[in-house]
Amino acid sequence: MQLRKLSDGLKATYRGQDVAHRAQRFSRWYDRMSGPNAGAVDYDHSETVREYYDLCGEFMVFSWGESLHFAPLSPQESLEESKIRHQRLMMAKLELRQGMTVIDVGCGIGGPMRRVAREAGVRVVGVNNNEIQLGKAEALNAEAKLDHMVECLACSFMDMGAIADDTFDCGYGIESTCHAPDKAAAFAEIYRVLKPGALFWGQEMCLTEKFDPDYSRHQAIKQDLMQSIALKDIATTAEVNRTLQAVGFQVIEGTDLDVAEGSPATPWYQPMESRRRSVGNALYWTPLGRKVVIGASRLAETMGLFPKGSAEVLRLLNGTANAYVAGGKAGIFTPLYCFLARKPFAGR
């Protein structure tokens, strides 16, 4: 049943496309941005991010679930249970109350926004510039009978001109602004649409204090992460705080929840390294398991179950998983830097 759903989803997503060519083009985006001819190339990082989720989104949802983010992991929980606990922590930090209107910055297919709306009784507006993801989010919202509480807005969080100043009571962004081509501009736009006094909770992919810019191995891991996850750069945790403050936010707290005191002991990257945890599907289980899945997808292409080029997308995702594990094991990268900031009541 799940494989049939994946097959149907891939065929609908990739219909009429040369998927292998698109995957190969995506794999060269870093060279287009930073190579010797970069100045002559009209490079748009937003397009690279859109390409990444267009290509990989169906497989990501199949393997990781509707909430496409990391969470502090506990040995006693499944991956999904850890994500739910993490989302509830965010909701508590935001002090949500019924009647609020909340913005989800880069909402993906809406897993967190549905939980926020359902459990907190607030209205959520999800912003996303990826049409494929928005279509899935709207369908899942309707299926969950939450479409009266959630709204999907097709626009980039870099330019939310359709939203008036001082609109939202609070907001959050989960692994979204890390993709921004200009983090300061993204935070400034979020700041603009929040009401004075509003809280903003964010989860960023960051370099840790262990990162040594003069160590070639660390630089190589950073480049692999950037290329694999469509990150134009990777900020340090301190840089994230300074950028928030530069646009006017008051930073209340900021913590890498993977290493914070009292955090669960299971590393965030463990689901992509071994099968000791409960994960929805096997795509991210062990390097060997991923190779088997890539081989099986080639057979599925031959049989007409998967569109041509699907195996090439899985090869990209295997590289992404390897980059995550390398960054996590080296201790130089975290997807769990979580901050709470406030737009001052008196403005900037």
PyMOL commands that set and color helices and strands:
alter all, ss='L'
color gray80, all
select helices_A, chain A and resi 2-14+19-27+29-34+38-40+45-64+79-93+111-120+131-143+177-179+183-193+216-229+237-246+270-272+282-284+287-302+310-330
alter helices_A, ss='H'
color red, helices_A
select strands_A, chain A and resi 101-105+123-128+150-154+168-174+194-207+250-256+333-342
alter strands_A, ss='S'
color yellow, strands_A
deselect
rebuild
show_as cartoon
